[in-house]
Amino acid sequence: MNILLNFINNSIDNGAPSIVIFQKNMAAGFDELAVAWKVLEYVGQGDNHPFTFPMDMQIGASDSWGNYMPQLNASNGQLFQVTLTASGDRLSYAGPATSAKEVQFRNGLAQGAINACIYKSGRLLAVKNGIAPNQQAAFEFKPTIWIGVASQVVQGEVMNSAIISNINTELSLLGVKSADIVMTGGGPGPSSTPYKFSLNNVVMA
């Protein structure tokens, strides 16, 4: 299912700040950094930016030689692994995961580290680098997104901890079919107020 979202800039800031949207991997440690899944640029005051947030996701992998394997559709409760075949490393479904809430990944190679990646709408959502042979990684996402104002953030790249720690708005999309994400606040000088994000005009599925 796809969720139709529409970002609206109702702030009093004339600077059109960059807006970053991401999810956090709940199966990872607290120190794991998140990926900037989508960055909205130059959304001026009063402008809007519609986009789709899919519930479907894909898993991909790359090896230590810089080769990328075709992405596969992935669902919670599934395990995937990379194995060596006659034609090279291959990513494939390997059966049920040990947790119904997670997409799990295993490096089944005898040698060489593997990077596992999760995608939504073709954009990188989360990554786990350097998975050693016979080691596993797990991805778990709540039906929420994190959103905030950030500078010098590149879509599809890992954000630093300082940026992530400054973003504290989590919006639940559980059961949502469509909604507006309205940004308010901002402004110049000492009278400026913090940016706020809220879901408006919510239509439930």
DABELSUL-V639557 format. One record per residue. RES is the residue in three letters. PSI is psi in whole degrees, -180 to 180 (NA if undefined). D_LAST is the distance of its C-alpha to the last C-alpha in Angstrom with 1 decimal. Layout:
{{RES:PSI:D_LAST} {RES:PSI:D_LAST}}
//
This chain:
{{MET:138:9.5} {ASN:139:10.3} {ILE:126:9.0} {LEU:117:10.9} {LEU:150:13.2} {ASN:108:16.2} {PHE:132:19.1} {ILE:126:21.4} {ASN:97:24.9} {ASN:25:26.0} {SER:170:28.6} {ILE:26:32.3} {ASP:126:33.4} {ASN:-1:35.0} {GLY:-4:35.1} {ALA:66:31.7} {PRO:158:31.2} {SER:137:29.5} {ILE:128:26.0} {VAL:140:25.1} {ILE:133:21.8} {PHE:171:22.0} {GLN:158:21.0} {LYS:138:23.5} {ASN:106:24.6} {MET:-15:24.6} {ALA:-5:27.0} {ALA:170:29.6} {GLY:163:32.2} {PHE:-21:31.8} {ASP:-1:34.2} {GLU:135:32.2} {LEU:147:31.3} {ALA:160:28.0} {VAL:140:27.5} {ALA:96:26.5} {TRP:-44:23.5} {LYS:135:23.3} {VAL:124:25.8} {LEU:122:25.5} {GLU:144:29.0} {TYR:35:30.6} {VAL:100:27.7} {GLY:169:30.0} {GLN:124:29.9} {GLY:-8:27.5} {ASP:164:26.1} {ASN:160:22.6} {HIS:101:21.4} {PRO:144:18.1} {PHE:166:17.1} {THR:134:14.6} {PHE:109:13.8} {PRO:146:13.5} {MET:-24:12.7} {ASP:151:15.6} {MET:164:19.1} {GLN:153:22.7} {ILE:141:25.9} {GLY:170:29.2} {ALA:151:32.7} {SER:151:36.0} {ASP:-180:39.5} {SER:-8:42.4} {TRP:5:43.9} {GLY:17:41.1} {ASN:138:39.6} {TYR:133:35.9} {MET:151:34.4} {PRO:142:31.7} {GLN:149:28.2} {LEU:146:26.3} {ASN:137:22.6} {ALA:143:22.1} {SER:156:19.8} {ASN:141:20.2} {GLY:7:23.1} {GLN:147:25.1} {LEU:134:28.6} {PHE:154:30.1} {GLN:157:33.7} {VAL:129:36.3} {THR:162:39.5} {LEU:125:42.6} {THR:178:43.2} {ALA:-24:46.0} {SER:12:44.2} {GLY:-171:43.1} {ASP:141:40.3} {ARG:132:37.2} {LEU:131:33.7} {SER:161:32.2} {TYR:137:30.0} {ALA:12:32.1} {GLY:-172:30.2} {PRO:148:28.0} {ALA:168:27.9} {THR:-11:29.4} {SER:133:26.1} {ALA:-11:22.7} {LYS:-6:21.2} {GLU:151:23.3} {VAL:122:24.2} {GLN:153:28.0} {PHE:138:30.8} {ARG:137:34.5} {ASN:105:37.5} {GLY:13:39.5} {LEU:157:42.3} {ALA:-27:45.9} {GLN:155:46.2} {GLY:130:44.3} {ALA:156:41.3} {ILE:144:37.8} {ASN:130:35.0} {ALA:138:31.4} {CYS:143:28.6} {ILE:137:24.8} {TYR:149:23.1} {LYS:131:19.8} {SER:32:20.0} {GLY:2:23.7} {ARG:142:24.3} {LEU:128:25.8} {LEU:-39:23.6} {ALA:154:26.1} {VAL:146:29.6} {LYS:113:32.1} {ASN:153:35.6} {GLY:42:38.8} {ILE:118:37.8} {ALA:161:41.1} {PRO:137:42.0} {ASN:12:40.8} {GLN:159:38.5} {GLN:159:34.7} {ALA:158:31.8} {ALA:148:28.3} {PHE:127:25.0} {GLU:129:22.3} {PHE:131:19.4} {LYS:159:17.2} {PRO:56:13.6} {THR:160:15.3} {ILE:151:17.4} {TRP:139:20.8} {ILE:142:22.0} {GLY:175:25.4} {VAL:132:28.4} {ALA:150:30.8} {SER:154:33.9} {GLN:41:35.3} {VAL:133:32.2} {VAL:127:31.8} {GLN:131:28.6} {GLY:1:28.7} {GLU:155:31.4} {VAL:135:31.7} {MET:153:31.9} {ASN:164:34.8} {SER:-30:34.5} {ALA:-42:35.5} {ILE:-47:32.6} {ILE:-40:30.1} {SER:-21:31.7} {ASN:-6:31.4} {ILE:113:27.6} {ASN:16:26.1} {THR:118:22.7} {GLU:123:19.8} {LEU:126:16.3} {SER:131:13.5} {LEU:15:10.3} {LEU:119:9.2} {GLY:5:5.5} {VAL:135:5.5} {LYS:-41:4.6} {SER:156:8.0} {ALA:158:10.9} {ASP:139:14.7} {ILE:110:16.9} {VAL:126:20.0} {MET:129:23.4} {THR:177:26.2} {GLY:-158:29.6} {GLY:-156:32.3} {GLY:163:35.4} {PRO:156:39.0} {GLY:-167:41.7} {PRO:-16:42.0} {SER:1:39.8} {SER:152:36.7} {THR:159:33.8} {PRO:149:31.4} {TYR:141:28.3} {LYS:144:25.1} {PHE:134:21.5} {SER:153:18.6} {LEU:124:14.9} {ASN:163:14.9} {ASN:45:13.0} {VAL:129:9.7} {VAL:122:6.6} {MET:150:3.8} {ALA:NA:0.0}}
//
